[in-house]
Amino acid sequence: MKTCAPGSVIGMLGGGQLGRMLALAAAQLGYHTHVYCPDEKNPAEQVTDRLSRNSYTDEAALVEFGKSVDVVTYEFENIPVETVELLQKHVPVFPSAKVLKVSQDRLREKDFLNGIGIETAPYAPVATVDEAAIALRDIGYPAVLKTRRFGYDGKGQAIVRQPTDLLDAWASLKSSEIIIEGFIPFDMEISVLAARGQDGEIRCFDPAENIHKNHILDLSIAPARIAPELRAEAIEIARRIVAELDYVGVLAVEFFVSGAAPVFRVNEIAPRVHNSGHWSIEACPTSQFEQHIRAICGLPLGDTTLYGRTEMKNLIGDDILDMESYLKDPAANFHHYGKKQAHPGRKMGHVTWVYPDAASWDD
């Protein structure tokens, strides 16, 4: 077990808003951060001790970075596995390259989940449009074509509602590594943030209910408006996933919830802190960001109890222009990610409201 004392340096692969909030949480616990990111003017560089602006494939720069820090983590999952494998030769990295291999490929992820008895949508890997047509005969319509890698916020996927949609959908994805997923009718999407420490301790946050707009998370509500037995089942599934992966850090599990059997199907997992858990900064004694830092540094995990019912709204694009109205709201907790340019679909910040006098949405 690798324990990092306050004053140690945490290496961060990626410089987006998740890295920014992780760096702030690390500073709260007495740690320094060193961000490694090729992007110009990234949100995390505004709050880190040190920045390396290099490619994820620059081996010499990665070795130098690895030797300058005490532990490494990452804030998004589309980093080359080879980058993490190289760094692991010089410094502990959490989550591991093994986890990254599973989570950044939709096919490997579905195979893993089904292999441990967790329900997902029916699926099939295909490499040509002819293979896709054959697979769709078994899976049925409607279905979703997804690139196996590099998809998020609705990118890298196309819906086929009938056979005549297939050619255009296939062409739009510009890839030969495709997975077809059956379309699952659902009543609600929820997510569970599960944290696992180096010593195997696991703590989960309350399930959050997620509402999307244009394929991007718009609103998260915690606790999710589900029955107590469903809450317990969702948390147990998340616990099983992090245990089976021998995971260290915070991982998000997204579920489709329906009134029909099976009630739960896992949509996807994300090996990092997650947009649907930003509300934990104000709503819990330990935020998802602090919990991740605790886990990778070998510290005891913190309390995840909700202070009360909570809403978190993403500020997408020009939504950030309403900043003053949120600042005038005494109940609003406003977060700006430090990005200068707002454009459609870009996450610019978020706002959280916590209602401590109400433990659930029935109060």
LINDAJO-V544182 format. One record per residue. N is the residue number from 1. RES is the residue in three letters. SS is DSSP state (a for helix, b for strand, c for the rest). PSI is psi in whole degrees, 0 to 359 (* if undefined). BURIAL is I if it has 9 or more other C-alpha atoms within 8 Angstrom, else O. Layout:
BEGIN
{{N RES SS PSI BURIAL} {N RES SS PSI BURIAL}}
END
This chain:
BEGIN
{{1 MET c 131 O} {2 LYS c 111 O} {3 THR c 129 O} {4 CYS c 122 I} {5 ALA c 154 O} {6 PRO c 141 O} {7 GLY c 344 O} {8 SER c 165 I} {9 VAL b 126 I} {10 ILE b 123 I} {11 GLY b 135 I} {12 MET b 117 I} {13 LEU b 116 I} {14 GLY c 143 I} {15 GLY c 24 I} {16 GLY c 193 I} {17 GLN a 331 I} {18 LEU a 318 I} {19 GLY a 322 I} {20 ARG a 311 I} {21 MET a 329 I} {22 LEU a 319 I} {23 ALA a 321 I} {24 LEU a 319 I} {25 ALA a 323 I} {26 ALA a 318 I} {27 ALA a 324 I} {28 GLN a 329 O} {29 LEU c 5 O} {30 GLY c 15 O} {31 TYR c 157 I} {32 HIS b 158 I} {33 THR b 149 I} {34 HIS b 109 I} {35 VAL b 132 I} {36 TYR b 114 I} {37 CYS c 133 I} {38 PRO c 345 I} {39 ASP c 145 O} {40 GLU c 144 O} {41 LYS c 51 O} {42 ASN c 154 I} {43 PRO a 327 I} {44 ALA a 332 I} {45 GLU a 343 I} {46 GLN a 343 O} {47 VAL c 10 I} {48 THR c 160 I} {49 ASP c 325 O} {50 ARG b 147 O} {51 LEU b 134 I} {52 SER b 117 I} {53 ARG c 87 I} {54 ASN c 165 I} {55 SER c 152 O} {56 TYR c 354 I} {57 THR c 6 O} {58 ASP c 95 O} {59 GLU a 318 I} {60 ALA a 316 O} {61 ALA a 322 O} {62 LEU a 318 I} {63 VAL a 317 I} {64 GLU a 317 O} {65 PHE a 312 I} {66 GLY a 324 I} {67 LYS a 347 I} {68 SER c 355 O} {69 VAL c 168 I} {70 ASP c 336 I} {71 VAL b 153 I} {72 VAL b 143 I} {73 THR b 180 I} {74 TYR b 153 I} {75 GLU c 0 I} {76 PHE c 159 I} {77 GLU c 3 I} {78 ASN c 31 O} {79 ILE c 140 I} {80 PRO c 135 O} {81 VAL a 324 I} {82 GLU a 329 O} {83 THR a 313 I} {84 VAL a 320 I} {85 GLU a 321 I} {86 LEU a 313 I} {87 LEU a 325 I} {88 GLN c 341 I} {89 LYS c 345 O} {90 HIS c 339 I} {91 VAL c 148 I} {92 PRO c 138 I} {93 VAL b 127 I} {94 PHE c 132 I} {95 PRO c 165 I} {96 SER c 168 I} {97 ALA a 327 I} {98 LYS a 316 O} {99 VAL a 317 I} {100 LEU a 320 I} {101 LYS a 322 I} {102 VAL a 311 I} {103 SER a 337 I} {104 GLN c 2 I} {105 ASP c 116 I} {106 ARG a 328 I} {107 LEU a 311 I} {108 ARG a 321 I} {109 GLU a 313 I} {110 LYS a 319 I} {111 ASP a 317 O} {112 PHE a 310 I} {113 LEU a 313 I} {114 ASN a 328 I} {115 GLY a 337 O} {116 ILE c 18 O} {117 GLY c 22 O} {118 ILE c 128 I} {119 GLU c 138 I} {120 THR c 181 I} {121 ALA c 152 I} {122 PRO c 147 O} {123 TYR b 163 I} {124 ALA b 135 O} {125 PRO b 140 I} {126 VAL b 153 I} {127 ALA c 348 I} {128 THR c 163 O} {129 VAL a 330 I} {130 ASP a 319 O} {131 GLU a 322 I} {132 ALA a 318 I} {133 ALA a 319 I} {134 ILE a 315 O} {135 ALA a 323 I} {136 LEU a 336 I} {137 ARG a 325 O} {138 ASP a 317 O} {139 ILE a 323 I} {140 GLY c 173 O} {141 TYR c 151 I} {142 PRO c 162 I} {143 ALA b 171 I} {144 VAL b 127 I} {145 LEU b 129 I} {146 LYS b 141 I} {147 THR b 144 I} {148 ARG c 335 I} {149 ARG c 160 O} {150 PHE c 35 O} {151 GLY c 137 I} {152 TYR c 156 O} {153 ASP c 41 O} {154 GLY c 354 I} {155 LYS c 153 O} {156 GLY c 29 I} {157 GLN b 154 I} {158 ALA b 137 I} {159 ILE b 136 I} {160 VAL b 115 I} {161 ARG c 340 O} {162 GLN c 162 O} {163 PRO a 327 O} {164 THR a 348 O} {165 ASP a 345 I} {166 LEU a 312 I} {167 LEU a 315 O} {168 ASP a 320 O} {169 ALA a 315 I} {170 TRP a 314 I} {171 ALA a 327 O} {172 SER a 336 O} {173 LEU a 340 I} {174 LYS c 48 O} {175 SER c 154 O} {176 SER c 1 O} {177 GLU c 91 I} {178 ILE b 146 I} {179 ILE b 135 I} {180 ILE b 129 I} {181 GLU b 136 I} {182 GLY b 145 I} {183 PHE c 125 I} {184 ILE c 114 O} {185 PRO c 133 O} {186 PHE c 156 I} {187 ASP c 335 O} {188 MET b 148 I} {189 GLU b 134 I} {190 ILE b 164 I} {191 SER b 149 I} {192 VAL b 129 I} {193 LEU b 118 I} {194 ALA b 134 I} {195 ALA b 138 I} {196 ARG b 130 I} {197 GLY c 172 I} {198 GLN c 333 I} {199 ASP c 3 O} {200 GLY c 356 O} {201 GLU c 137 O} {202 ILE b 133 I} {203 ARG b 139 I} {204 CYS b 147 I} {205 PHE c 159 I} {206 ASP c 143 I} {207 PRO c 139 I} {208 ALA b 143 I} {209 GLU b 130 I} {210 ASN b 131 I} {211 ILE b 127 I} {212 HIS b 155 I} {213 LYS b 123 O} {214 ASN c 42 O} {215 HIS c 9 O} {216 ILE b 138 I} {217 LEU b 126 I} {218 ASP b 313 I} {219 LEU b 135 I} {220 SER b 137 I} {221 ILE b 126 I} {222 ALA b 135 I} {223 PRO c 155 I} {224 ALA c 148 I} {225 ARG c 71 O} {226 ILE c 163 O} {227 ALA c 152 O} {228 PRO a 323 O} {229 GLU a 328 O} {230 LEU a 322 O} {231 ARG a 311 I} {232 ALA a 322 O} {233 GLU a 318 O} {234 ALA a 317 I} {235 ILE a 320 I} {236 GLU a 321 O} {237 ILE a 316 I} {238 ALA a 319 I} {239 ARG a 319 I} {240 ARG a 321 O} {241 ILE a 311 I} {242 VAL a 328 I} {243 ALA a 315 I} {244 GLU a 328 O} {245 LEU c 353 O} {246 ASP c 45 O} {247 TYR c 147 I} {248 VAL c 121 I} {249 GLY b 196 I} {250 VAL b 135 I} {251 LEU b 140 I} {252 ALA b 137 I} {253 VAL b 120 I} {254 GLU b 132 I} {255 PHE b 147 I} {256 PHE b 132 I} {257 VAL b 129 I} {258 SER c 166 I} {259 GLY c 350 O} {260 ALA c 162 O} {261 ALA c 141 O} {262 PRO c 145 O} {263 VAL c 321 I} {264 PHE b 136 I} {265 ARG b 134 I} {266 VAL b 126 I} {267 ASN b 307 I} {268 GLU b 167 I} {269 ILE b 153 I} {270 ALA b 121 I} {271 PRO c 63 I} {272 ARG c 173 I} {273 VAL c 159 I} {274 HIS c 148 I} {275 ASN a 323 O} {276 SER a 2 I} {277 GLY a 12 I} {278 HIS c 332 I} {279 TRP c 338 I} {280 SER a 343 I} {281 ILE a 315 I} {282 GLU a 338 I} {283 ALA a 351 I} {284 CYS b 154 I} {285 PRO c 326 I} {286 THR c 121 I} {287 SER c 166 I} {288 GLN a 329 I} {289 PHE a 315 I} {290 GLU a 321 I} {291 GLN a 319 I} {292 HIS a 317 I} {293 ILE a 316 I} {294 ARG a 314 I} {295 ALA a 311 I} {296 ILE a 341 I} {297 CYS c 3 I} {298 GLY c 23 I} {299 LEU c 161 I} {300 PRO c 144 O} {301 LEU c 153 I} {302 GLY c 173 O} {303 ASP c 136 O} {304 THR c 15 I} {305 THR c 136 O} {306 LEU b 137 I} {307 TYR c 334 I} {308 GLY c 180 I} {309 ARG b 147 I} {310 THR b 144 I} {311 GLU b 139 I} {312 MET b 125 I} {313 LYS b 130 I} {314 ASN b 142 I} {315 LEU b 106 I} {316 ILE b 129 I} {317 GLY a 234 I} {318 ASP a 355 I} {319 ASP a 330 I} {320 ILE a 341 I} {321 LEU a 346 O} {322 ASP a 16 O} {323 MET a 314 I} {324 GLU a 324 O} {325 SER a 324 O} {326 TYR a 323 I} {327 LEU a 334 I} {328 LYS a 346 O} {329 ASP c 113 O} {330 PRO c 343 O} {331 ALA c 353 O} {332 ALA b 138 I} {333 ASN b 107 I} {334 PHE b 136 I} {335 HIS b 124 O} {336 HIS b 134 I} {337 TYR c 2 I} {338 GLY c 14 O} {339 LYS c 132 I} {340 LYS c 323 O} {341 GLN c 121 O} {342 ALA c 128 I} {343 HIS c 161 O} {344 PRO c 132 O} {345 GLY c 354 O} {346 ARG c 131 O} {347 LYS b 115 O} {348 MET b 339 I} {349 GLY b 187 I} {350 HIS b 163 I} {351 VAL b 137 I} {352 THR b 138 I} {353 TRP b 130 I} {354 VAL b 132 I} {355 TYR b 88 I} {356 PRO c 345 O} {357 ASP c 358 O} {358 ALA c 121 I} {359 ALA c 336 I} {360 SER c 177 I} {361 TRP c 2 O} {362 ASP c 348 O} {363 ASP c * O}}
END
